[in-house]
Amino acid sequence: MDDPWGELPEPTRVRRASDGGSGATGESDSDGGPERLVVRLREDGDDGGASGQSGSGRANADLAAGDGAVATDGLRALCDRYPDATILAYTVDDAPDAAIDASRLGVEYVSGRRLAADGETLADRLAERAGAGEAGDGRERALESGAEAASVLEPFIRIVSDRATDLDEKLDALLELGRDRLGLSIGYSSHVDGDRLEIRQYSDGTGMLDALLENNPDADRSIPLELTYCQQTVRGDDVVAFTDPEAAGLADDPAYERFGFGSYVGGSVVVDDAVFGSLCFLDPERRDRPFDESERLFVELLADWLGRAIEREIAREEREAAVERFEETLERIDDAFFALDDDWRFTYVNEKAAALLDRQPDELLGADVWAEFPAAIGEEYETNYRRAMETQESVSFESYYEPLDLWTEVTAYPSPDGLSVFFADATERKRRERVLERLLGTVEALQRTDSREAVADRLIGAADEILGHEISGVRLYDPDDDRLRLVATSDGLGEQFADSRGPRRPGEGFTGRVFERGEPRVEEDISAAGDDRPYHGMRSVAAVPLGDHGVFIVGAVDPDAFDESDVSVLELLAANAVAAMDAADRRRRLRTYEDALKNVDDMVCVLDGDGAVTYATGPFVSWIGADDLGDVAGRPLDALVDEADAPRVADAVAALTDAATEAGGAPEPTRTVDLTADRDGDRRSRHGELRLSRLSDHGAGVVGSLSDTTDLRRTRTELSAERDRFRRLFDRIPDPVIEVVLEPEETVIDGANPAFEAQFGVDETTLRGRTIDALDIHDDRLGDREGRGGVGAADLDSLVRERGFATEEVRRRTVDGPREFLFRGFSYETEGTRRAFGIYTDITDRKRRERYVRIVNRILRHNLRNELNVVFGFAGEIADRTDDDRIREFAERIEATGKRLSGVAEGAATLRRVVEEGYAADPEPIDVGAVVEEVVTRHSTGRPDARITADVPAGIAVRGDDRLSIAVDHLVENAVEHGGDAPRVAVTAERDPDNGVVAVRVADDGPGIPTAVQEVITGTREVTQLQHNTGVGLWIAAWVVEAYGGEIRFDDGLDGGGTTVTLVLPATERGGSGFDGESER
């Protein structure tokens, strides 16, 4: 054998069973008796020839192998001839009969399949039995057990060979036999599925399995595999056997702990090379002796037989199901079908085949096909059927069987056992083909006509040629007078139907009604219509509409002369006639269009079915760089465009023409191709959009319309750049921004910038497409927002929808906790969709500063003022009660310091007001002269010793509010206070028309403002603990100027001493135009 398991030890002498001196025939062996023999036994179907067993080395009497199949009697002769030799018998496949015969003779048997499964060879199995005296002892023990084996194997063979019992009955008997043979009380077969074991059949002398299955909660009679000894069996290839679980290492096994069975022997049941389950025998008690090799072999034999029996049962069920499905399929197929065996007898005929062959199925079954249908002998049927069987290749053909007047379309499939024939009735198809052949010539002639009248004449001829009816006519519709006019009739009918040739209205008479309804109509006996019209022998008539063109009428002298096939032919003729008439109209219109296109400025071209230009307007010719139509006519369009655009143009043209149909697809209605033209002398490329369309559903031509998109492309590029810039701005703006779509019923989020995602801890991709309600960032922990003077999200949404904008201070929950924001929302329209942006500016710190300023101001104005009043009281009391001048001076200094501190508190209040009012959002013209006059008058009255002058020309005005008076007042007050005795202060103003500003100056001769303070006020130096201004007057003046959009400057004062503070403010002419464009009065 070439298989690995067939290896023999060296050296081995190989003999055939038929060789002389082999021992099988009883002849003497000149080499003496061998000590070991390997014999191949004959299997079912074995011819006893050479097995291919190979060996090498010199002849040796120590070891011999029988090369060839040996029958059972030959094995007996070998045992008799070599009684002291160790004999190993084998077959290639498992052979239970051979195993039984060998065991009866006391010869060890093994199959090649078992050796391959165990990874052993014949040499290995011989080595196991090697040893001094082993051969004689083994033969003796085998002979001793031969009678016992025969007593078991003979009932086994009777059980499995009983054809009157089914598999279940055989298995029950084998389980009883096994219990008796092994001396165990329980036997069962199982099926393993995953980690579950299902007990299929069992024989139980203890009642334990009955109780176990009755109390089992699983209705499928299965238990966990781990609770059975079978888990050891199905995981290996050998029989598992033990009589002492603890000695076998199963003391901790869940199966032993749960049930405690003392003895067990089982083998795996293999079905189709896969473990199906097990066949096991067990007993609650421990057996007094271990299981010997014959008992193991017996269990293995039972398990092997059961696996093969299950395989056969499954195969039988599958075959029966397949046959049933096959028969059902044959009955369901539309074609006729019959089957023949290799003797040409019918084995199956379906109903369709019996009907076409005009026989009953039962009549044909078992009959010879050539005897039943002798006319088929020598015809295509016999020739093709016999060729199919000889070549074992399928054949297909069409043939005519004259006795049945039957055309058939046949396909025959051969097999070694017979022939399967499918056939269909092709008689009607053949008749239609003959009709269609004649139709083809008519249709071709119709397509060559150039007028409706010519089409009508062709229809008259077709009625006679194709249908054989000589009475026919065509009426065409005249839209000018709304009449159907008879334009063509069969020869010789003019005289007979002269009184019927007049025009008719749609809906009038038989033909008028057919035209009006647009449906074919057949009158089986027109004489029964009772309309008193002379029909001159015509009895039946059929009419089909010609679309909007008219009606085609065909008559016959016999009643009921038109069947459905005739009407179908008439409809087909009518459809082609309509197509021909439409084509003639299109050609006429195309000529008109061509004449018209010559005089228009549109860029249009017309292509034929091959994509070549047949016509083009002047602008089109010019755009592609040609001089006139002669330069482009007849050339493919893809050859006229730039090289880079040519493949796309060619593909588009092919998709619109019949080329697409030839490739297996359907022509597309339109295709669009973008073109680029680079021409000499043009600095920039020109761009165009070429739209190609089929001229009609029936023609192969293509019309192209070219639009110059150069400007549009440039605009799109600019818009794309704008969108990119906008997107960058949207992404990089530091304030959180959200974009929404204002749909009719809801507001949908469309985007959010990174600042929004970071501030509110959301993901833009998650929010996009969801409603605004999904943005849960409202902070409602302090109660109703509206009750605290704010607005809710719904109100903001409504404001933006109604007014187009909204500005509100809101409180929102962020990743850093609740924050205050200035919300600014506005809507806009784009591409027919209303959208909106919402911008959140964090004003939390500003709000806190404002609250802080208010609190400090309250402390300064209220608490500090109250405490200073106490200081003033005590200082005055001390001054009044003391006679000590020095103490009185101290008291007066305390009172003066308190008054200055009180002034600081008042200044802080003014400063808060200036800051809170912010920039002048709606400035008004302020008369500078009036403001200065009021301030100078007030301070001159309070300080008579001060010399305060004013010089403001009339008509000077600035854009501001009442805070201008506060700023000028504080500058004058500072100049007077810090100017010493008899201070000089000069207030002036002048207009700078070139820059549109007014300069208001306050100059003094005092000690001057330090440079460091000036730099802090102008912003060139930061405010620090070391660099600051202790007073608030300059700050008030600086912030008022900033609110107006101006600036503050510092210069030398009067006579080179002191300081001049200049307020540079936006100017406006009194009585002139304000910011809103209205006249100010």
Secondary structure as UniProt FT lines:
FT   HELIX           4..6
FT   STRAND          13..15
FT   TURN            17..18
FT   TURN            20..21
FT   TURN            24..25
FT   TURN            30..31
FT   STRAND          36..41
FT   TURN            44..45
FT   TURN            61..62
FT   STRAND          63..70
FT   HELIX           72..81
FT   TURN            83..84
FT   STRAND          86..91
FT   HELIX           96..104
FT   TURN            105..106
FT   STRAND          108..111
FT   HELIX           112..118
FT   HELIX           122..128
FT   TURN            132..133
FT   HELIX           134..160
FT   TURN            163..164
FT   HELIX           167..182
FT   STRAND          186..193
FT   TURN            194..195
FT   STRAND          196..204
FT   HELIX           208..214
FT   TURN            219..220
FT   STRAND          222..224
FT   HELIX           225..227
FT   HELIX           230..234
FT   STRAND          240..242
FT   TURN            245..249
FT   TURN            251..252
FT   HELIX           254..259
FT   STRAND          263..271
FT   TURN            272..273
FT   STRAND          274..283
FT   HELIX           293..332
FT   STRAND          336..341
FT   TURN            342..343
FT   STRAND          345..349
FT   HELIX           351..356
FT   TURN            357..358
FT   HELIX           361..364
FT   HELIX           369..372
FT   HELIX           374..376
FT   TURN            377..378
FT   HELIX           380..391
FT   STRAND          395..401
FT   HELIX           402..404
FT   STRAND          406..415
FT   TURN            416..417
FT   STRAND          418..425
FT   HELIX           427..447
FT   HELIX           452..462
FT   HELIX           463..467
FT   STRAND          471..478
FT   TURN            479..482
FT   STRAND          483..489
FT   TURN            491..492
FT   TURN            494..497
FT   HELIX           498..500
FT   TURN            506..507
FT   HELIX           509..517
FT   STRAND          521..523
FT   HELIX           526..529
FT   TURN            536..537
FT   STRAND          540..545
FT   TURN            547..548
FT   STRAND          550..556
FT   TURN            559..560
FT   HELIX           564..597
FT   TURN            598..599
FT   STRAND          603..607
FT   TURN            609..610
FT   STRAND          612..616
FT   HELIX           618..623
FT   TURN            624..625
FT   HELIX           629..631
FT   TURN            632..634
FT   HELIX           637..639
FT   TURN            643..645
FT   HELIX           646..656
FT   HELIX           658..662
FT   TURN            663..664
FT   STRAND          670..677
FT   TURN            680..681
FT   STRAND          686..694
FT   STRAND          702..708
FT   HELIX           710..732
FT   STRAND          737..742
FT   STRAND          747..752
FT   HELIX           754..760
FT   HELIX           764..767
FT   TURN            768..769
FT   HELIX           772..774
FT   TURN            781..782
FT   HELIX           786..788
FT   HELIX           793..803
FT   STRAND          805..814
FT   TURN            815..816
FT   STRAND          817..830
FT   TURN            831..832
FT   STRAND          833..842
FT   HELIX           844..858
FT   HELIX           859..863
FT   HELIX           864..881
FT   HELIX           885..917
FT   STRAND          924..927
FT   HELIX           928..942
FT   TURN            944..945
FT   STRAND          947..951
FT   TURN            954..955
FT   STRAND          956..960
FT   HELIX           963..977
FT   TURN            978..979
FT   STRAND          984..992
FT   TURN            993..996
FT   STRAND          997..1004
FT   HELIX           1011..1018
FT   HELIX           1033..1044
FT   STRAND          1047..1052
FT   HELIX           1054..1056
FT   STRAND          1059..1069
FT   TURN            1070..1071
FT   TURN            1075..1076
//
